[in-house]
């Protein structure tokens, strides 16, 4: 993962889909930290969704639960989408699932 260099000012939320990430090591944590830091400094809501057991455990051990005001951790990707929409003021509408499909 490369660190973001520019963040579009119109971006209000970013959901990082980690469903295909079976494990997160120290190198991955450092890269993720740099990316999340850049986004949060730009005022972007960051939601990590689809977290498996080991990546979630690694994030918790690294103190990410204490960052609840800047980063949201969700095991379910669909819940991550709902959380991002809620945090930017756009709740999921009726007849729509978390991914926006009817």
Secondary structure, DSSP 8 states (H G I E B T S, - for coil): ----S---TT--EEEEE-TT-----HHHHHHHHHHHHHHHHTT-EEEEES--HHHHHHHHHTTGGGGTTTEEEESSHHHHHHHHHHHTT----TT--TTS--
